[in-house]
Amino acid sequence: MAAVGWRKDNNKDKEVARVYAIVWFIMQPILFGLIGSEIALDELSGELVGKGIAVIFIGLIGRTIFGTLSVLKSGFNWKEIFFIQCMCLPKATVQAAIGPLVLDAAKAANAGELAEQRGLQTLLIAALSILICAPLGAITIAIFAPRLLTKTAKENLPQAVDFDVE
């Protein structure tokens, strides 16, 4: 609702989007760098990587199924529905933000070596998720966008709904 109000207020939404883009540009390397500093590559075992990849792909399949079901009655055609699922692939900011929390909580609570090991495994799988999903999403979007989507002429776009937010 704030975006609607900002849009009404002399396109203030563009100003807010610009500020967020600058903040994200600065914070993104810091966020991913801090995550990378916690990852010990010598802790990676083939078994952990294999299980991690399996969990990631099971999650992607589930997200694709439920994402498709959630937009079936929305008026999108099948090409658009498929592309929406491609757009959801590279979502990694949640994994980046919450990946280290388990490890931090285990360390803060002095929960023991096993809890810290599980926290490190969670962090490694979160990082693996980022390394798999981000390029996969970028590739699928680049390949399928020109094949599945058509550009609508500006005069054919639906009129924006004007909400009264006061």
DSSP file (Angstrom, degrees, kcal/mol; ACC not computed):
  #  RESIDUE AA STRUCTURE BP1 BP2  ACC     N-H-->O    O-->H-N    N-H-->O    O-->H-N    TCO  KAPPA ALPHA  PHI   PSI    X-CA   Y-CA   Z-CA
    1    1 A M     >        0   0    0      0, 0.0     4,-2.1     0, 0.0     5,-0.2   0.000 360.0 360.0 360.0 -31.4    0.0    0.0    0.0
    2    2 A A  H  >  +     0   0    0      1,-0.2     4,-2.9     2,-0.2     5,-0.2   0.902 360.0  55.1 -62.1 -39.4    2.9    2.3    0.6
    3    3 A A  H  > S+     0   0    0      1,-0.2     4,-2.3     2,-0.2    -1,-0.2   0.880 106.3  51.1 -62.3 -37.3    4.0    2.0   -3.0
    4    4 A V  H  > S+     0   0    0      2,-0.2     4,-1.9     1,-0.2    -1,-0.2   0.928 112.2  46.7 -64.7 -44.0    0.6    3.1   -4.1
    5    5 A G  H  X S+     0   0    0     -4,-2.1     4,-1.3     1,-0.2    -2,-0.2   0.903 112.6  49.5 -63.9 -41.4    0.8    6.1   -1.9
    6    6 A W  H  < S+     0   0    0     -4,-2.9     6,-2.0     1,-0.2     7,-0.4   0.873 108.1  54.1 -65.1 -36.7    4.3    6.9   -3.0
    7    7 A R  H  X S+     0   0    0     -4,-2.3     4,-1.4     1,-0.2    -1,-0.2   0.888 108.2  49.4 -64.9 -38.1    3.2    6.7   -6.6
    8    8 A K  H  < S+     0   0    0     -4,-1.9     2,-1.7     1,-0.2    -1,-0.2   0.812  97.6  74.5 -67.7 -28.9    0.4    9.2   -6.0
    9    9 A D  T >< S-     0   0    0     -4,-1.3     3,-0.6     1,-0.2    -1,-0.2  -0.476 131.9 -68.3 -89.5  66.3    2.9   11.5   -4.3
   10   10 A N  T 34 S-     0   0    0     -2,-1.7    -1,-0.2     1,-0.2    -2,-0.2   0.885  93.8 -56.5  54.4  47.8    4.7   12.7   -7.5
   11   11 A N  T >X S+     0   0    0     -4,-1.4     3,-1.2     1,-0.1     4,-0.7   0.846  82.6 157.1  56.6  39.1    6.4    9.4   -8.4
   12   12 A K  H <>  +     0   0    0     -6,-2.0     4,-2.2    -3,-0.6    -5,-0.2   0.711  62.0  75.7 -65.2 -19.0    8.1    9.1   -5.0
   13   13 A D  H 3> S+     0   0    0     -7,-0.4     4,-2.6     1,-0.2    -1,-0.2   0.848  90.7  54.5 -62.5 -33.4    8.2    5.3   -5.6
   14   14 A K  H <> S+     0   0    0     -3,-1.2     4,-2.0     2,-0.2    -1,-0.2   0.882 107.9  49.3 -67.1 -37.1   11.1    5.9   -8.1
   15   15 A E  H  X S+     0   0    0     -4,-0.7     4,-2.0     2,-0.2    -2,-0.2   0.921 112.5  46.9 -65.9 -44.4   13.0    7.8   -5.4
   16   16 A V  H  X S+     0   0    0     -4,-2.2     4,-2.5     1,-0.2    -2,-0.2   0.918 111.7  51.1 -64.0 -43.5   12.5    5.0   -2.9
   17   17 A A  H  X S+     0   0    0     -4,-2.6     4,-2.3     1,-0.2    -1,-0.2   0.874 108.7  52.4 -61.6 -37.8   13.4    2.3   -5.4
   18   18 A R  H  X S+     0   0    0     -4,-2.0     4,-2.0     2,-0.2    -1,-0.2   0.913 109.7  48.2 -64.8 -42.8   16.6    4.2   -6.2
   19   19 A V  H  X S+     0   0    0     -4,-2.0     4,-2.6     1,-0.2    -2,-0.2   0.927 112.4  48.6 -63.9 -45.1   17.6    4.4   -2.5
   20   20 A Y  H  X S+     0   0    0     -4,-2.5     4,-2.9     1,-0.2     5,-0.2   0.890 109.3  53.4 -62.3 -38.7   16.9    0.7   -2.1
   21   21 A A  H  X S+     0   0    0     -4,-2.3     4,-2.2     2,-0.2    -1,-0.2   0.903 110.6  46.7 -63.4 -40.6   19.0   -0.1   -5.2
   22   22 A I  H  X S+     0   0    0     -4,-2.0     4,-1.8     2,-0.2    -2,-0.2   0.935 113.5  47.8 -66.0 -46.4   21.9    1.8   -3.8
   23   23 A V  H  X S+     0   0    0     -4,-2.6     4,-2.9     1,-0.2     5,-0.2   0.921 113.6  47.6 -61.0 -44.4   21.6    0.2   -0.3
   24   24 A W  H  X S+     0   0    0     -4,-2.9     4,-2.7     1,-0.2    -1,-0.2   0.885 107.6  56.3 -65.3 -38.0   21.4   -3.3   -1.9
   25   25 A F  H  < S+     0   0    0     -4,-2.2    -1,-0.2    -5,-0.2    -2,-0.2   0.877 115.4  38.3 -60.0 -37.8   24.4   -2.6   -4.2
   26   26 A I  H  X S+     0   0    0     -4,-1.8     4,-0.7    -5,-0.1    -2,-0.2   0.901 121.3  42.5 -78.6 -43.4   26.4   -1.8   -1.1
   27   27 A M  H  X S+     0   0    0     -4,-2.9     4,-3.1    -5,-0.2     5,-0.2   0.771  97.5  73.0 -80.5 -27.4   25.1   -4.5    1.2
   28   28 A Q  H  X S+     0   0    0     -4,-2.7     4,-2.5     1,-0.2     5,-0.3   0.929  99.7  43.9 -58.3 -50.2   24.9   -7.4   -1.2
   29   29 A P  H  > S+     0   0    0      0, 0.0     4,-2.3     0, 0.0    -1,-0.2   0.875 115.0  51.1 -63.2 -33.4   28.7   -8.1   -1.3
   30   30 A I  H  X S+     0   0    0     -4,-0.7     4,-2.6     2,-0.2    -2,-0.2   0.947 111.7  46.7 -65.8 -47.7   28.9   -7.6    2.5
   31   31 A L  H  X S+     0   0    0     -4,-3.1     4,-1.8     1,-0.2    -1,-0.2   0.945 118.3  39.9 -59.8 -51.2   26.1  -10.1    3.1
   32   32 A F  H  X S+     0   0    0     -4,-2.5     4,-2.4    -5,-0.2    -1,-0.2   0.836 114.2  55.0 -71.1 -31.5   27.4  -12.8    0.7
   33   33 A G  H  X S+     0   0    0     -4,-2.3     4,-1.8    -5,-0.3    -1,-0.2   0.901 107.1  49.8 -65.6 -41.5   31.0  -12.1    1.9
   34   34 A L  H  X S+     0   0    0     -4,-2.6     4,-0.8     2,-0.2    -2,-0.2   0.891 111.8  48.4 -64.9 -38.8   30.1  -12.7    5.5
   35   35 A I  H >X S+     0   0    0     -4,-1.8     3,-1.0    -5,-0.2     4,-0.6   0.933 110.5  51.4 -64.6 -44.8   28.4  -15.9    4.6
   36   36 A G  H >< S+     0   0    0     -4,-2.4     3,-0.7     1,-0.3    -2,-0.2   0.821 102.1  60.5 -62.0 -31.5   31.4  -17.0    2.5
   37   37 A S  H 3< S+     0   0    0     -4,-1.8    -1,-0.3     1,-0.2    -2,-0.2   0.756 103.3  51.6 -69.6 -22.3   33.8  -16.3    5.4
   38   38 A E  H << S+     0   0    0     -3,-1.0     2,-0.5    -4,-0.8    -1,-0.2   0.629  89.3  96.8 -85.6 -14.7   31.9  -18.9    7.5
   39   39 A I    <<  -     0   0    0     -3,-0.7     2,-0.7    -4,-0.6     3,-0.1  -0.646  55.9-164.0 -86.1 125.1   32.2  -21.6    4.9
   40   40 A A    >   -     0   0    0     -2,-0.5     3,-2.0     1,-0.1     4,-0.4  -0.922   6.5-159.7-106.7 110.6   35.0  -24.1    5.4
   41   41 A L  G >  S+     0   0    0     -2,-0.7     3,-1.3     1,-0.3    -1,-0.1   0.779  90.0  64.7 -63.5 -25.7   35.5  -26.0    2.1
   42   42 A D  G 3  S+     0   0    0      1,-0.2    -1,-0.3    -3,-0.1    -3,-0.0   0.674  94.3  62.0 -71.1 -13.7   37.3  -28.8    4.0
   43   43 A E  G <  S+     0   0    0     -3,-2.0     2,-0.5     2,-0.1    -1,-0.2   0.616  80.2 104.3 -82.1 -13.4   34.1  -29.5    5.8
   44   44 A L    <   -     0   0    0     -3,-1.3     2,-0.3    -4,-0.4     3,-0.0  -0.560  51.1-175.0 -74.7 121.6   32.3  -30.3    2.5
   45   45 A S     >  -     0   0    0     -2,-0.5     4,-2.5     1,-0.1     5,-0.2  -0.832  36.0-118.9-110.2 155.7   31.9  -34.1    2.1
   46   46 A G  H  > S+     0   0    0     -2,-0.3     4,-2.5     1,-0.2     5,-0.2   0.872 115.7  53.6 -58.8 -36.9   30.5  -35.7   -1.0
   47   47 A E  H  > S+     0   0    0      2,-0.2     4,-2.7     1,-0.2     5,-0.2   0.930 109.4  46.6 -64.8 -45.6   27.6  -37.1    1.1
   48   48 A L  H  > S+     0   0    0      2,-0.2     4,-2.7     1,-0.2    -2,-0.2   0.917 113.9  47.9 -63.4 -43.8   26.7  -33.7    2.4
   49   49 A V  H  X S+     0   0    0     -4,-2.5     4,-2.7     2,-0.2     5,-0.2   0.922 112.8  49.2 -63.0 -44.2   26.8  -32.1   -1.1
   50   50 A G  H  X S+     0   0    0     -4,-2.5     4,-2.1    -5,-0.2    -2,-0.2   0.927 114.3  44.0 -61.7 -46.2   24.8  -34.9   -2.5
   51   51 A K  H  X S+     0   0    0     -4,-2.7     4,-2.6     2,-0.2    -1,-0.2   0.892 113.1  52.9 -65.8 -38.3   22.1  -34.7    0.2
   52   52 A G  H  X S+     0   0    0     -4,-2.7     4,-2.5    -5,-0.2    -2,-0.2   0.926 109.4  47.6 -62.4 -45.2   22.1  -30.9   -0.1
   53   53 A I  H  X S+     0   0    0     -4,-2.7     4,-2.6     2,-0.2     5,-0.2   0.898 111.7  51.4 -63.2 -40.2   21.6  -31.0   -3.9
   54   54 A A  H  X S+     0   0    0     -4,-2.1     4,-2.4    -5,-0.2     5,-0.2   0.932 111.0  47.3 -62.1 -45.3   18.7  -33.5   -3.4
   55   55 A V  H  X S+     0   0    0     -4,-2.6     4,-2.4     2,-0.2    -2,-0.2   0.915 112.2  50.7 -62.1 -42.8   17.1  -31.3   -0.8
   56   56 A I  H  X S+     0   0    0     -4,-2.5     4,-2.5     1,-0.2    -2,-0.2   0.937 113.0  44.5 -61.9 -47.5   17.4  -28.2   -3.0
   57   57 A F  H  X S+     0   0    0     -4,-2.6     4,-2.4     2,-0.2    -1,-0.2   0.859 111.7  52.2 -70.7 -33.8   15.9  -29.9   -6.1
   58   58 A I  H  X S+     0   0    0     -4,-2.4     4,-2.5    -5,-0.2    -1,-0.2   0.924 111.8  48.3 -63.1 -42.5   13.1  -31.5   -4.1
   59   59 A G  H  X S+     0   0    0     -4,-2.4     4,-2.9    -5,-0.2    -2,-0.2   0.905 110.7  50.2 -62.7 -41.9   12.4  -28.0   -2.8
   60   60 A L  H  X S+     0   0    0     -4,-2.5     4,-2.4     2,-0.2    -1,-0.2   0.894 110.7  49.5 -64.2 -39.9   12.5  -26.5   -6.3
   61   61 A I  H  X S+     0   0    0     -4,-2.4     4,-2.5     2,-0.2    -2,-0.2   0.937 113.2  46.6 -64.0 -46.1   10.1  -29.2   -7.6
   62   62 A G  H  X S+     0   0    0     -4,-2.5     4,-2.7     1,-0.2     5,-0.3   0.918 112.8  49.1 -61.4 -43.8    7.7  -28.5   -4.7
   63   63 A R  H  X S+     0   0    0     -4,-2.9     4,-2.4     1,-0.2    -1,-0.2   0.884 111.4  50.4 -64.3 -37.0    7.9  -24.7   -5.2
   64   64 A T  H  X S+     0   0    0     -4,-2.4     4,-2.3    -5,-0.2    -2,-0.2   0.923 112.2  46.6 -65.6 -44.5    7.3  -25.2   -8.9
   65   65 A I  H  X S+     0   0    0     -4,-2.5     4,-2.4     2,-0.2    -2,-0.2   0.964 119.3  38.6 -62.6 -52.7    4.2  -27.3   -8.3
   66   66 A F  H  X S+     0   0    0     -4,-2.7     4,-1.9     1,-0.2    -1,-0.2   0.836 114.6  54.5 -72.3 -31.0    2.7  -25.1   -5.7
   67   67 A G  H  X S+     0   0    0     -4,-2.4     4,-0.8    -5,-0.3    -1,-0.2   0.903 110.2  47.4 -64.5 -40.8    3.7  -21.9   -7.5
   68   68 A T  H >X S+     0   0    0     -4,-2.3     3,-0.9    -5,-0.2     4,-0.6   0.931 111.4  50.2 -65.2 -45.6    2.0  -23.2  -10.6
   69   69 A L  H >< S+     0   0    0     -4,-2.4     3,-0.6     1,-0.2     4,-0.4   0.855 106.0  57.6 -61.0 -34.0   -1.2  -24.1   -8.7
   70   70 A S  H 3< S+     0   0    0     -4,-1.9    -1,-0.2     1,-0.2    -2,-0.2   0.721 113.9  36.6 -73.2 -19.2   -1.2  -20.6   -7.1
   71   71 A V  H X<>S+     0   0    0     -3,-0.9     3,-1.6    -4,-0.8     5,-0.5   0.353  85.5 101.4-112.4   6.2   -1.4  -18.8  -10.5
   72   72 A L  G X<5S+     0   0    0     -4,-0.6     3,-0.5    -3,-0.6    -2,-0.1   0.893  89.3  38.7 -58.3 -42.5   -3.6  -21.2  -12.4
   73   73 A K  G 3 5S+     0   0    0     -4,-0.4    -1,-0.3     1,-0.2    -2,-0.1   0.172  92.0  94.5 -94.7  18.5   -6.8  -19.2  -12.1
   74   74 A S  G < 5S-     0   0    0     -3,-1.6    -1,-0.2     2,-0.1    -2,-0.1   0.547 100.2-106.7 -90.5  -7.2   -5.0  -15.8  -12.5
   75   75 A G  T < 5S+     0   0    0     -3,-0.5     2,-0.2     1,-0.3    -2,-0.1   0.439  74.0 135.9  96.5  -0.8   -5.6  -15.4  -16.2
   76   76 A F      < -     0   0    0     -5,-0.5    -1,-0.3     1,-0.1     2,-0.1  -0.532  52.7-125.4 -76.6 147.1   -2.0  -16.1  -17.3
   77   77 A N     >  -     0   0    0     -2,-0.2     4,-2.4    -3,-0.1     5,-0.2  -0.373  32.9 -96.8 -83.0 174.2   -1.5  -18.4  -20.2
   78   78 A W  H  > S+     0   0    0      1,-0.2     4,-2.4     2,-0.2     5,-0.2   0.840 123.8  54.7 -64.9 -33.8    0.7  -21.6  -19.9
   79   79 A K  H  > S+     0   0    0      2,-0.2     4,-2.2     1,-0.2    -1,-0.2   0.928 111.1  45.3 -63.9 -43.2    3.8  -19.8  -21.4
   80   80 A E  H  > S+     0   0    0      2,-0.2     4,-2.4     1,-0.2    -2,-0.2   0.892 111.5  52.3 -67.5 -39.3    3.5  -17.1  -18.8
   81   81 A I  H  X S+     0   0    0     -4,-2.4     4,-1.6     2,-0.2    -1,-0.2   0.915 110.2  48.7 -62.7 -42.5    2.9  -19.6  -16.0
   82   82 A F  H  X S+     0   0    0     -4,-2.4     4,-1.7     1,-0.2    -2,-0.2   0.914 111.4  49.8 -62.2 -42.5    6.1  -21.5  -17.0
   83   83 A F  H  X S+     0   0    0     -4,-2.2     4,-2.3     1,-0.2    -2,-0.2   0.864 104.3  58.2 -67.1 -34.8    8.1  -18.2  -17.1
   84   84 A I  H  X S+     0   0    0     -4,-2.4     4,-1.2     1,-0.2    -1,-0.2   0.904 106.3  49.8 -58.8 -40.0    6.8  -17.2  -13.6
   85   85 A Q  H  X S+     0   0    0     -4,-1.6     4,-0.6     1,-0.2    -1,-0.2   0.871 108.3  52.5 -68.1 -35.8    8.3  -20.5  -12.3
   86   86 A C  H >< S+     0   0    0     -4,-1.7     3,-0.9     1,-0.2    55,-0.2   0.885 106.4  54.5 -63.4 -38.2   11.6  -19.7  -14.1
   87   87 A M  H 3< S+     0   0    0     -4,-2.3    -1,-0.2     1,-0.2    -2,-0.2   0.792 103.4  56.3 -66.8 -27.3   11.6  -16.3  -12.4
   88   88 A C  H >< S+     0   0    0     -4,-1.2     3,-1.2     1,-0.2    -1,-0.2   0.655  87.7  81.0 -79.3 -14.8   11.3  -17.9   -9.0
   89   89 A L  T << S+     0   0    0     -3,-0.9    -1,-0.2    -4,-0.6    48,-0.2   0.902  86.9  51.3 -60.5 -45.0   14.4  -20.1   -9.5
   90   90 A P  T 3  S+     0   0    0      0, 0.0     2,-0.9     0, 0.0    -1,-0.2   0.324  71.3 128.8 -83.8  14.6   17.1  -17.5   -8.6
   91   91 A K    <   +     0   0    0     -3,-1.2     4,-0.1     1,-0.2    42,-0.1  -0.542  19.0 139.9 -70.7 105.6   15.6  -16.4   -5.2
   92   92 A A     >  +     0   0    0     -2,-0.9     4,-2.3     2,-0.1    -1,-0.2   0.399  37.4  93.0-128.7  -1.0   18.5  -16.7   -2.9
   93   93 A T  H  > S+     0   0    0      1,-0.2     4,-2.0     2,-0.2     5,-0.2   0.854  87.4  52.6 -68.9 -31.7   18.4  -13.7   -0.5
   94   94 A V  H  > S+     0   0    0      2,-0.2     4,-2.9     1,-0.2     5,-0.3   0.934 110.5  47.6 -66.8 -44.5   16.4  -15.7    2.1
   95   95 A Q  H  > S+     0   0    0      1,-0.2     4,-2.1     2,-0.2    -2,-0.2   0.902 112.5  50.3 -61.5 -40.0   18.9  -18.5    2.1
   96   96 A A  H  < S+     0   0    0     -4,-2.3    -1,-0.2     1,-0.2    -2,-0.2   0.872 114.8  43.6 -66.1 -35.9   21.7  -15.9    2.4
   97   97 A A  H  < S+     0   0    0     -4,-2.0    -2,-0.2    -5,-0.2    -1,-0.2   0.898 125.1  29.3 -78.3 -41.1   20.0  -14.1    5.3
   98   98 A I  H >X S+     0   0    0     -4,-2.9     3,-1.1     1,-0.2     4,-0.6   0.616  96.4  87.8 -98.9 -11.6   18.9  -17.1    7.4
   99   99 A G  T 3< S+     0   0    0     -4,-2.1     3,-0.5    -5,-0.3     4,-0.5   0.897  94.0  42.2 -52.7 -46.3   21.6  -19.6    6.4
  100  100 A P  T 3> S+     0   0    0      0, 0.0     4,-2.7     0, 0.0    -1,-0.3   0.599  93.4  85.2 -79.6  -8.3   24.0  -18.5    9.2
  101  101 A L  H <> S+     0   0    0     -3,-1.1     4,-2.7     1,-0.2     5,-0.2   0.876  87.2  50.9 -63.4 -38.6   21.3  -18.2   11.9
  102  102 A V  H  X S+     0   0    0     -4,-0.6     4,-2.2    -3,-0.5    17,-0.2   0.933 113.4  45.2 -64.9 -44.9   21.4  -21.8   12.9
  103  103 A L  H  > S+     0   0    0     16,-0.5     4,-2.3    -4,-0.5    -2,-0.2   0.926 114.1  49.0 -64.3 -44.5   25.2  -21.7   13.3
  104  104 A D  H  X S+     0   0    0     -4,-2.7     4,-2.7     1,-0.2    -2,-0.2   0.905 111.5  49.5 -61.5 -41.7   25.1  -18.4   15.2
  105  105 A A  H  X S+     0   0    0     -4,-2.7     4,-2.0    -5,-0.2    -1,-0.2   0.896 110.6  50.2 -66.1 -39.6   22.4  -19.7   17.5
  106  106 A A  H  <>S+     0   0    0     -4,-2.2     5,-2.3    -5,-0.2     6,-0.4   0.911 114.0  44.9 -65.1 -41.5   24.3  -22.9   18.3
  107  107 A K  H ><5S+     0   0    0     -4,-2.3     3,-1.0     1,-0.2    -2,-0.2   0.919 113.4  49.8 -67.5 -43.5   27.5  -20.9   19.0
  108  108 A A  H 3<5S+     0   0    0     -4,-2.7    -2,-0.2     1,-0.2    -1,-0.2   0.846 114.2  44.6 -65.2 -34.3   25.6  -18.3   21.2
  109  109 A A  T 3<5S-     0   0    0     -4,-2.0    -1,-0.2    -5,-0.2    -2,-0.2   0.422 103.4-128.2 -89.8   1.5   23.9  -21.0   23.2
  110  110 A N  T < 5 +     0   0    0     -3,-1.0    -3,-0.2    -4,-0.3     3,-0.1   0.935  47.6 165.8  47.8  48.8   27.0  -23.1   23.7
  111  111 A A      < -     0   0    0     -5,-2.3     4,-0.3     1,-0.2     3,-0.2   0.544  44.6-105.0 -77.2  -7.7   24.9  -25.9   22.4
  112  112 A G     >  -     0   0    0     -6,-0.4     4,-2.0     1,-0.2    -1,-0.2  -0.345  37.2 -64.1 108.6 170.2   27.9  -28.2   21.7
  113  113 A E  H  > S+     0   0    0      1,-0.2     4,-2.4     2,-0.2     5,-0.2   0.871 126.9  53.5 -65.7 -39.5   29.9  -29.5   18.9
  114  114 A L  H  > S+     0   0    0      2,-0.2     4,-2.4     1,-0.2    -1,-0.2   0.919 109.7  48.2 -63.4 -43.7   27.0  -31.5   17.3
  115  115 A A  H  > S+     0   0    0     -4,-0.3     4,-2.3     1,-0.2    -1,-0.2   0.901 112.7  48.6 -64.0 -40.4   24.7  -28.4   17.2
  116  116 A E  H  X S+     0   0    0     -4,-2.0     4,-2.4     2,-0.2    -1,-0.2   0.882 110.0  52.1 -66.7 -36.7   27.5  -26.3   15.7
  117  117 A Q  H  X S+     0   0    0     -4,-2.4     4,-2.3     2,-0.2    -2,-0.2   0.915 110.4  47.7 -64.4 -42.1   28.2  -29.0   13.1
  118  118 A R  H  X S+     0   0    0     -4,-2.4     4,-2.3     2,-0.2    -2,-0.2   0.886 111.0  52.0 -65.0 -38.3   24.5  -29.0   12.1
  119  119 A G  H  X S+     0   0    0     -4,-2.3     4,-2.3   -17,-0.2   -16,-0.5   0.904 109.6  48.6 -63.7 -41.1   24.6  -25.3   11.9
  120  120 A L  H  X S+     0   0    0     -4,-2.4     4,-2.6     2,-0.2    -2,-0.2   0.890 110.2  51.7 -65.5 -39.5   27.6  -25.4    9.6
  121  121 A Q  H  X S+     0   0    0     -4,-2.3     4,-2.4     2,-0.2    -2,-0.2   0.905 109.4  50.4 -62.9 -40.8   25.8  -28.0    7.5
  122  122 A T  H  X S+     0   0    0     -4,-2.3     4,-2.3     1,-0.2    -2,-0.2   0.923 111.5  48.3 -62.0 -44.0   22.8  -25.7    7.2
  123  123 A L  H  X S+     0   0    0     -4,-2.3     4,-2.5     2,-0.2    -2,-0.2   0.912 111.0  50.4 -62.5 -43.2   25.0  -22.8    6.2
  124  124 A L  H  X S+     0   0    0     -4,-2.6     4,-2.4     1,-0.2    -2,-0.2   0.896 111.6  47.5 -63.7 -40.3   26.8  -25.0    3.6
  125  125 A I  H  X S+     0   0    0     -4,-2.4     4,-2.3     2,-0.2    -1,-0.2   0.873 110.3  52.8 -69.8 -35.5   23.5  -26.1    2.1
  126  126 A A  H  X S+     0   0    0     -4,-2.3     4,-1.9     2,-0.2    -2,-0.2   0.928 111.8  45.8 -62.5 -44.0   22.2  -22.5    2.0
  127  127 A A  H  X S+     0   0    0     -4,-2.5     4,-2.5     1,-0.2    -2,-0.2   0.899 111.5  52.0 -64.9 -40.2   25.4  -21.5    0.2
  128  128 A L  H  X S+     0   0    0     -4,-2.4     4,-1.9     1,-0.2     5,-0.2   0.886 106.5  54.8 -61.8 -39.0   25.0  -24.4   -2.2
  129  129 A S  H  X S+     0   0    0     -4,-2.3     4,-3.0     2,-0.2     5,-0.4   0.909 109.2  46.9 -60.0 -43.2   21.4  -23.3   -2.8
  130  130 A I  H  X S+     0   0    0     -4,-1.9     4,-1.9     1,-0.2    -2,-0.2   0.928 111.4  51.1 -64.1 -45.0   22.6  -19.9   -3.8
  131  131 A L  H  < S+     0   0    0     -4,-2.5    -1,-0.2     1,-0.2    -2,-0.2   0.790 119.6  36.1 -66.1 -27.9   25.4  -21.4   -6.1
  132  132 A I  H  X S+     0   0    0     -4,-1.9     4,-1.6    -5,-0.2    -2,-0.2   0.911 120.4  42.6 -87.6 -50.1   22.9  -23.6   -7.8
  133  133 A C  H  X S+     0   0    0     -4,-3.0     4,-2.8    -5,-0.2     5,-0.2   0.861 107.0  57.2 -73.4 -38.3   19.7  -21.5   -8.0
  134  134 A A  H  X S+     0   0    0     -4,-1.9     4,-2.3    -5,-0.4    -1,-0.2   0.959 114.2  36.3 -62.3 -52.6   21.1  -18.1   -9.0
  135  135 A P  H  > S+     0   0    0      0, 0.0     4,-2.7     0, 0.0     5,-0.2   0.899 116.7  54.4 -67.2 -36.7   22.9  -19.2  -12.2
  136  136 A L  H  X S+     0   0    0     -4,-1.6     4,-2.4     1,-0.2    -2,-0.2   0.923 111.6  45.0 -60.3 -43.9   20.1  -21.7  -13.0
  137  137 A G  H  X S+     0   0    0     -4,-2.8     4,-2.5     2,-0.2     5,-0.2   0.913 112.6  50.3 -65.7 -43.5   17.5  -18.9  -12.8
  138  138 A A  H  X S+     0   0    0     -4,-2.3     4,-2.2    -5,-0.2    -2,-0.2   0.906 113.1  46.7 -61.9 -41.5   19.6  -16.5  -14.8
  139  139 A I  H  X S+     0   0    0     -4,-2.7     4,-2.3     2,-0.2     5,-0.2   0.935 113.4  46.8 -67.2 -46.5   20.1  -19.0  -17.5
  140  140 A T  H  X S+     0   0    0     -4,-2.4     4,-2.9    -5,-0.2     5,-0.3   0.893 113.1  49.4 -66.0 -37.8   16.4  -20.1  -17.7
  141  141 A I  H  X S+     0   0    0     -4,-2.5     4,-2.3   -55,-0.2    -1,-0.2   0.939 112.4  47.8 -64.4 -45.6   15.2  -16.4  -17.7
  142  142 A A  H  < S+     0   0    0     -4,-2.2    -2,-0.2    -5,-0.2    -1,-0.2   0.879 118.4  41.1 -62.8 -37.9   17.7  -15.5  -20.5
  143  143 A I  H  < S+     0   0    0     -4,-2.3     4,-0.5    -5,-0.2    -2,-0.2   0.931 123.6  34.0 -75.5 -46.4   16.7  -18.5  -22.6
  144  144 A F  H  X S+     0   0    0     -4,-2.9     4,-2.6    -5,-0.2     5,-0.4   0.727  98.5  76.2 -90.7 -21.9   12.9  -18.5  -22.1
  145  145 A A  H  X S+     0   0    0     -4,-2.3     4,-2.1    -5,-0.3    -1,-0.2   0.945 101.4  41.1 -56.7 -51.9   12.0  -14.8  -21.8
  146  146 A P  H  4 S+     0   0    0      0, 0.0    -1,-0.2     0, 0.0    -2,-0.1   0.796 120.1  46.2 -68.1 -24.1   12.3  -14.1  -25.6
  147  147 A R  H  4 S+     0   0    0     -4,-0.5    -2,-0.2    -3,-0.1    -3,-0.1   0.778 122.4  30.7 -86.5 -27.7   10.6  -17.4  -26.4
  148  148 A L  H  < S+     0   0    0     -4,-2.6     2,-0.3    -3,-0.1    -3,-0.2   0.721 108.7  64.7-105.8 -25.2    7.7  -17.3  -24.0
  149  149 A L     <  -     0   0    0     -4,-2.1     2,-0.4    -5,-0.4    -1,-0.0  -0.766  55.9-161.2-109.2 147.5    6.8  -13.6  -23.5
  150  150 A T        -     0   0    0     -2,-0.3     2,-0.4    -3,-0.0    -3,-0.0  -0.960  27.1-115.5-121.9 144.5    5.5  -11.0  -25.9
  151  151 A K        -     0   0    0     -2,-0.4     2,-0.4     1,-0.0     3,-0.0  -0.640  27.1-139.9 -81.8 129.5    5.7   -7.3  -25.3
  152  152 A T        -     0   0    0     -2,-0.4     5,-0.1     1,-0.1     2,-0.0  -0.724  22.2-111.7 -90.1 135.4    2.3   -5.6  -24.9
  153  153 A A    >   -     0   0    0     -2,-0.4     3,-1.8     1,-0.1     4,-0.5  -0.368  27.2-118.8 -63.4 144.5    1.8   -2.3  -26.5
  154  154 A K  G >  S+     0   0    0      1,-0.3     3,-1.2     2,-0.2    -1,-0.1   0.845 112.9  56.4 -56.9 -36.8    1.5    0.5  -24.0
  155  155 A E  G 3  S+     0   0    0      1,-0.2    -1,-0.3     0, 0.0    -2,-0.1   0.699 104.6  54.4 -71.1 -16.7   -2.0    1.4  -25.2
  156  156 A N  G <  S+     0   0    0     -3,-1.8    -1,-0.2     2,-0.1    -2,-0.2   0.456  82.7 110.1 -94.4  -1.8   -3.2   -2.2  -24.6
  157  157 A L  S <  S-     0   0    0     -3,-1.2     3,-0.1    -4,-0.5     2,-0.0  -0.451  78.3-104.6 -71.3 145.5   -2.0   -2.3  -20.9
  158  158 A P        -     0   0    0      0, 0.0     2,-0.1     0, 0.0    -1,-0.1  -0.375  41.4 -99.9 -66.8 150.0   -4.8   -2.4  -18.3
  159  159 A Q        -     0   0    0      1,-0.1     2,-0.1    -3,-0.1     3,-0.0  -0.438  41.7-104.6 -69.4 143.4   -5.4    0.8  -16.4
  160  160 A A        -     0   0    0     -2,-0.1     2,-0.4     1,-0.1    -1,-0.1  -0.421  33.4-114.8 -68.0 142.2   -3.9    1.0  -13.0
  161  161 A V        -     0   0    0     -2,-0.1     2,-0.9    -3,-0.1    -1,-0.1  -0.647  24.3-140.3 -77.8 131.8   -6.3    0.6  -10.1
  162  162 A D        -     0   0    0     -2,-0.4     2,-0.3     2,-0.0    -1,-0.0  -0.831  18.8-164.2 -99.4 105.5   -6.5    3.8   -8.1
  163  163 A F        -     0   0    0     -2,-0.9     2,-1.0  -162,-0.1     3,-0.0  -0.671  18.5-134.4 -87.5 140.1   -6.7    2.9   -4.4
  164  164 A D        +     0   0    0     -2,-0.3  -159,-0.0     1,-0.1    -2,-0.0  -0.832  30.2 173.1 -92.7 103.8   -7.8    5.5   -2.0
  165  165 A V              0   0    0     -2,-1.0    -1,-0.1     1,-0.2  -160,-0.1   0.336 360.0 360.0 -97.0   7.0   -5.2    5.2    0.7
  166  166 A E              0   0    0     -3,-0.0    -1,-0.2  -161,-0.0    -2,-0.0   0.478 360.0 360.0 -86.3 360.0   -6.2    8.1    2.9
